[in-house]
Each structure stands twice: as C-alpha cells, then as structure tokens.
Amino acid sequence: MQSEAVGSNWGLLVQWVMINTFGIMVGLPIVGLIFVLLTGTLDFSNAVAALFVAITGILLGVFQWLVLRSQIERSHWWILSTSIGLAVGVAVIIGAIHWVSDRQLPETGKSLLVGTIFGIMLGIAQWLVLRQHLRHSILWILGSMVGCALGLMWGLDALARSTATVDSEFGVAAIFAGLLFRLMLTYSAITGILLLWLLQDRSKKSRMEAA
C-alpha cells in the first residue's frame, strides 16, 4: 500500500543517503571482484565493461528501490530505468571524453561537465518513473544533475589533493573508495532532500483534496 503520510519523515532521508552511499561502497567492489575473478584481469574488454556498468546500474536501482517501494506504486520499474540511465550516461561520457580533453578547460570545469552529463542522463531515466506518481517530478533531473556534478567535483578535488600512493593496489583502492564515497554522499544528500520534498508535496496535495 502506498504510504501517503510522509510528514517530516527525515528517517526516509537518512535511509536514502545510507543505502545509496554505503550500499554502493560495499556492493560495487564485490561486483568488481567477481568480474576480476571471472576475467582474471582488471583490463575489461568493451563487452565486459558494458556488462559491468549494467550490473552496477541494477545494483544502484535495487538499493534505491528498497527505499522507494513503500512510497511509490510499481516501483520495480525504477531498477530498470536506473540501469538504463546509468549505462546511457556512461556511454555519452565516453563519447564526450575526447571533446572535453581537447578543450582548454580547468579540471574543475571538466569534472562539472562530465558530472552534469551523467546526472542528466540518469535523472531523465528515473524521472520517467517518478512523473507517474509525483508532481514537480521534473525537478528530479535537476537534482540528479547537481548531485552528480558537485559530487564528482568534490571527489576529484580530493583526489588531486590526496597523498595516497598509486604504486600499490591498496593505494589505488583507497583513492577510488574516497572518490566514490564523496560522489555518492553528495548525490544521495541532494536527491534525498528533493525526494523528501516531492513526497511531502504529494501528501499535502492528498490532504487538500480530501478536505
């Protein structure tokens, strides 16, 4: 049954941030390890890399669905839309890498551009599900864009300042984990606050219609 009484449920925001950030922090390395064990190398072919991205999208979609399933009907479509949005976002970024690298842009500008493109692609795919249930859901695209752009910028800035060495696998893993944590924490916080507002708006609309 769809939950209408959202109120000031900040617990929902905490769930969203925690399950996105720490779910991916734990789940993604496991998926990566499985692929390394299967392929025997860190150098993925295009086909294997595409499969890795698709599974990562499903993983993120499942984590987010665990929160959304009590708030949105037919929320299982969220898993598919997230996987598709993430895959399209990565494909567009790969296609834009050469264009970005040829431009005389500061590193901050490049990370903002890449994060913006990725956030828009993911946001559009997820908005196709949200628009059936929430007013003003078009704002989700904006929230996804801002969350990904700022998160990637923060993560890459911290990466540039990092003193961790890349001479060992542990050093590479530590740097990647820091980047991923900052990206997911920022994205989750921004989209989580927006999600809470959208659900509260729906609850307010329902109460007005019932009065």
N, C-alpha and C positions, 0 to 999 in steps of 0.2 A: 504493500500500500504506500502510496506517495505521501511523504511527510510534508505537511503544509506549515506546521508550527515551528518555523526555524528560529524566529525571535532573535535574541542576541547570542546565538549558539557559537561562541568563539571556540568551543571544543571542535567544531567542524573544521575551523581554520587550522587548528593545531594538528588534527588528523591529516589534513591535506598536505601540510608542509612536511610533517614527519614521514608519511608514507611515500611521498614523492622523493624527498631528499635521501633518506636512509634506505628506502626500498631499492632505488637505483644504485646507490653506493654499494649495496651488498649484492644485488641481483646482476648488475652489469659485469662485474669481474667474474662471476660464476659462469655467465654465458660466454665470456671471452675465454675462460679456462677450458670450457667444453670444446670450443672451436679449435683452440691450440692443441688439445689432446687428439682431436679428430684429424687435423691437418698436419700436425707436427711442426708448425711454424707460425710465426707472427706475421708473415707476409701473406696476406689474404689475396686470392685472385678476385677479379671483379665479381664473379658469381658468388663466391663465398662471402665477400664483403657485403654484397646486396642482401644476402640471406641474414647476415649478422645484423644489419640495420633493421630489417623487417622484424626480426625476433626482438630486438631492443624496443621497437615501437609497440609490439604486442605486450612486452613486459611493462612498459610505462602505462599503456592503456589499461592493463589489468589492475595495476596499483591504483590508478585514479578511479577506476570503476568501483573498487571496493568502498570508496567514499561516496561516489555518486549514486550507487544502486538504491540507496534508501531515499534519495531526493528526486530522481528522475526516472520516469517510466521508460521501459525498453532501452535501458542504459547500456545493454550489451553491445549496441552499435558503436558505443564510444571506443571500444577496444579496436575495432576495425578501422574507424576513422583516424584514430591516433597513429596506428601503424602506417596507414597510407600517408598521412600528413608528414610524419617523420621521414619516411622514405622519399617523398617528393621534395621535402625541404633539403635533405642531404644531396639529392641529385641536382637540384638547382644550384646549390652552393658549389658543388664540384664543377658545374658548368661555368660558374662565375669566378672561379679562383683565378684563372689566367687574366680575366679582365681587371679584377681587383689588384692583382700583383703588378700589372703594367701601369697602374695609376700612381701618381705621386701623392699618396695619402699617408697620414701618420698612422701608426699601428693602432691607435685608439679608434680612428675613423674606420679602418679596415674591419676591426672586430665588431664595431657597431653596425656596419653594413652587413656583415655575414650573419650576426645575430638577428638583425631585423628581417632579413630574407627568410631565415629559418623559422623565426617566430610567426611570421605572416602565414607561411605555408601550413604550419602545424595548427595555427589558430583558425584558419579557414576550414580545414578538415573537421575540427572539433565543433566549430560553430554550426555546421550543417546538422549536428545532433542537437545542440542547445537551442537553436532557433525554434524548434518544435515545442519547447517547454517554457522558455523564459523570455520575458520582454527585455528589450535593450540588449539582447544577446550578441548583437553585432560588436559590442564593446569587447567581447572576448578576444577578437582578432587583435585589437589594440593592446589588451593586457598581455597576450601571448608575445606580441612583438616587443613590447617594452621589457617584459621579464627576461626574454632570451637575450636581447641586445645588452641590457645592463649586466645580466649575469655573466655573459661571455666576456664583456669588457672588464668586469671586476676580476674574473678568473684569469684572464690573460695578463692583466696588470700585475696580479700577484705572482703569476708565473715568471714574468720578467724580473721581478724583484727577488725571486726565490734563490736561496743559497744551496738548495739541494743539488747534488751531483747527478748527471745523467750517465755516469760511467758504469753504473750497475743497474740491474733490472729493478732492484728495490728503489733506487733513486727515481727512475722513470715512473714507477708505480705511484710513488709518493707525490710526485709533481702532478700526475694525471688525476689522482684522487683529490688533491686540493683544488684543481681546476673544476672538476666535476661537482664537488661539494658547493663551491661558490655559485656555479651556474644554476644548479638545482635549487639551492636555498633561495636565491633571488627570484627565479622563475616561480617557485612554489608560493613564496610570500605574496608576490604581486597578483598572480592568478587566484590565489586562495582568498585574498581580501575581496577581489572582484566577484568571485563565485559567491561568497557570503552575502555581498550586497545584492546580487541578482536574485538569490533565493529569498532574501528578506523582502525585496520588492515584489516578488510573486506572492508571498504570504500577505503582504499589505493589500495587494490587489484583490486577493481572495476575500479578505475580511470586509473590504469596501463593497464588494459585490453581494456578500451575504447580509449586509446591513439593510 
